[in-house]
Amino acid sequence: MNLPQQKLFAPAIRFYLCGAMGNELTKPSSKPVAIWLMIGVGMIIVQILLGGITRLTGSGLSITEWNVMTGTLPPLTESAWIAEFEKYKQTPQFSLLNADFTLPDFKFIFFWEWFHRFWARLIGVVFLIPFVIFLVQKRFRPSMVKPMIILFLLGALQGAVGWIMVASGLTGDAIYVKPTRLALHFIFAMGLLCYTFWFALTLLVPPSQRQSNKGIAKWIIASLSVLVLQFIYGALMAGHKAATAAPTWPDINGEIIPPNMMRSEEGILNLIDNRITIHFIHRGLAYLLLFMVLYFSWRLLKMQTGKLLSAIKFLPAILVLLQVVLGVLSVLNSLKIVPNQWGIFEWMAQLHQLVAMFLLLALIGVYFLVRTGKEEGRAV
């Protein structure tokens, strides 16, 4: 292009560039969306902890109905409390386990189940209101639409599974929820936690912070698979109250491989119903996970990493070691359980659950950083 042509087209070029830059500068930022999602991650963690407290206090069957709107507030009058207590008296848990309960005892367990449900409703509000605001502000890019739909569906599914779980303990001779449904509820909660966290990472972490290492990524995927199975057996341990079945360590009631793990009359159901079998598998998976996490953490140590990966690459190893210690302490203190009292076992069990969530998020975070990007991280 000669000089006269440059002078002719210069105003048009400047106008185009200014318009493009102006559109980019006025485009709504996705950062508020990412912060919103991270708040959701924190609230889901609290919700799962409240679920653990509800289970440990035996409160899960205290509310016999699922009223989405009218159940938002607890009973506000003495007559309303008595009416709720009368409903609870019709449950097998009351007649077979808590027949000596007074109204104050009932109020205590009612509170934890109510608070657990209330927090779930609060999560729904915290997700819905900003969602509408961000929609009006046009902060959602087209690529966010599908993840948003999945996020809301997962939340709704979790609520439905929660009620199905509670309903399993309100009929027949059940005094607790079915362990398999407790495990399903817990796994769905962890799935919702992971998905929300992953979605936030896609908005918060720039591509420059990611560096591909397929070998380590495969090890993390394998570790996550073992961790999911471990979560299932952890929930089965909780549902069957299996910690008290073998309150010893490193042996299981004096045995390395305990007998009667596959009783012939139960067959394959031993894997989900036999407390000693569940205990043995849960411990074995813990040792396997410990080895896998320490191995890929050692490989990460030898890898040249970026600033963000360097900051978190030790987290999985630290958390898995802490998780094993808390698991051992929970088992050793399981004989100190006192009904309707919060003691050292309950503290250990609750911390065990909390660290499990942190371990899951740490694995997800490291995997997110090494699964894609340029081949910059090389094992030495």
C-alpha positions, -999 to +999 in steps of 0.1 A: +000+000+000+015+033-011+014+065+010-017+081-005-036+048+001-024+047+037-036+082+043-070+073+027-076+042+048-060+054+081-092+069+096-111+037+088-084+015+104-082+037+135-120+036+138-121-003+135-093-007+161-108+016+186-142-001+182-127-035+187-107-024+218-138-007+231-159-039+228-132-059+246-129-033+274-166-031+279-172-069+278-184-080+313-157-098+333-161-135+343-143-129+376-175-123+396-189-155+382-157-174+393-160-158+428-196-168+430-187-204+421-160-205+448-184-192+474-206-221+463-177-245+468-173-232+504-210-236+510-211-271+497-182-280+520-202-267+549-232-286+537-213-319+536-199-312+571-235-305+584-245-339+568-217-355+588-228-338+621-264-349+613-253-385+609-230-385+640-258-371+662-284-395+648-305-366+636-312-376+601-347-391+607-360-365+630-380-346+603-404-371+587-416-349+558-400-330+530-417-296+527-397-274+503-413-241+513-432-247+546-402-266+560-379-236+558-387-224+593-385-247+624-416-250+647-422-217+663-447-226+690-448-253+717-478-269+701-460-270+667-430-287+685-453-313+701-469-320+667-435-326+651-425-348+680-457-369+676-448-375+640-413-386+650-429-410+675-444-429+646-410-438+632-392-471+639-361-451+651-381-437+680-399-470+690-367-492+686-340-468+697-351-435+712-383-444+731-369-426+762-366-393+743-381-362+758-391-331+739-358-313+746-339-344+732-361-343+701-354-306+697-317-312+696-317-338+668-344-318+650-322-288+649-293-305+631-315-321+604-334-288+600-301-268+597-288-293+572-319-288+550-319-250+556-283-247+544-293-267+513-321-242+506-296-213+513-272-227+487-301-227+462-308-191+469-271-181+467-269-198+433-302-186+419-301-149+427-266-141+413-274-164+384-303-141+374-282-110+380-253-123+359-277-133+332-291-097+330-255-084+330-246-108+302-216-122+320-222-157+308-203-167+277-219-193+254-195-219+267-208-214+302-245-223+294-241-261+294-220-262+326-246-240+343-274-263+333-255-293+346-247-275+378-284-268+386-294-304+376-267-318+399-280-296+428-316-307+422-306-344+419-287-341+452-318-329+470-339-357+455-314-384+465-312-368+500-350-373+505-349-409+491-321-416+516-342-402+545-373-421+534-354-454+536-352-450+574-389-441+580-405-475+574-402-511+586-377-518+613-350-493+601-335-472+628-310-455+605-309-446+568-297-474+545-259-473+542-260-478+504-283-447+500-261-428+524-231-437+502-250-426+471-260-392+487-224-386+498-209-395+463-234-371+446-224-344+470-187-349+462-196-348+425-214-315+429-184-302+449-159-313+422-179-299+393-184-265+409-147-263+418-137-274+382-160-248+367-145-221+388-110-231+379-118-228+342-126-191+348-099-183+373-067-200+360-052-186+328-037-210+302-002-197+310-004-214+344-011-248+330+016-272+319+010-306+304+024-338+319+004-368+307+022-393+329+014-374+362-021-367+349-028-404+344-016-411+380-039-384+393-069-399+374-060-433+389-058-418+424-091-400+420-107-433+409-094-450+441-105-420+461-141-422+448-142-459+457-127-450+491-155-424+496-181-451+489-166-474+515-161-445+539-199-439+537-206-476+542-183-475+572-204-446+586-237-461+576-229-495+592-211-478+622-183-502+613-155-484+631-165-502+664-163-536+646-125-534+646-112-507+670-075-518+666-046-508+644-026-518+624-043-552+627-080-558+625-090-574+658-056-592+659-056-603+623-040-589+592-066-606+570-096-612+592-117-643+588-154-644+579-151-616+553-171-636+527-197-655+546-214-679+523-249-670+532-244-634+521-222-640+490-213-608+472-234-587+495-205-591+520-189-563+501-215-538+512-231-554+543-203-572+562-188-547+586-154-565+588-152-568+550-161-531+546-135-522+573-108-543+555-115-528+521-116-492+535-082-497+551-067-514+521-079-486+498-063-460+522-029-477+519-032-479+482-042-443+479-013-432+502+012-450+479-003-435+447-004-399+459+031-401+474+044-415+442+030-389+418+039-362+444+076-374+442+074-371+404+059-336+408+089-327+430+113-336+402+093-315+377+100-279+367+067-263+375+051-229+372+043-206+401+008-219+408+016-256+405+046-250+427+024-236+454+000-265+456+020-296+444+028-306+480-008-304+492-020-339+481+009-356+499+004-336+531-034-341+531-033-379+523-008-384+552-031-364+575-061-383+563-045-416+572-036-404+607-072-391+613-086-424+600-065-444+625-074-420+654-111-424+645-109-462+646-089-462+679-113-439+696-145-456+683-151-474+716-154-440+733-187-433+716-214-422+740-250-420+726-263-385+721-229-370+732-203-353+711-168-366+720-133-373+707-145-399+682-170-375+666-143-348+663-119-372+647-146-385+623-156-350+613-120-339+607-115-371+587-144-361+564-132-325+561-096-335+551-111-360+526-128-330+509-096-310+509-077-339+494-103-343+467-100-306+458-062-307+459-061-336+435-086-319+412-066-287+413-033-304+405-049-324+377-064-293+362-029-277+360-011-307+344-038-321+321-035-294+294-011-267+282+023-266+267+048-294+275+068-272+298+069-294+329+095-321+324+104-348+348+141-346+355 
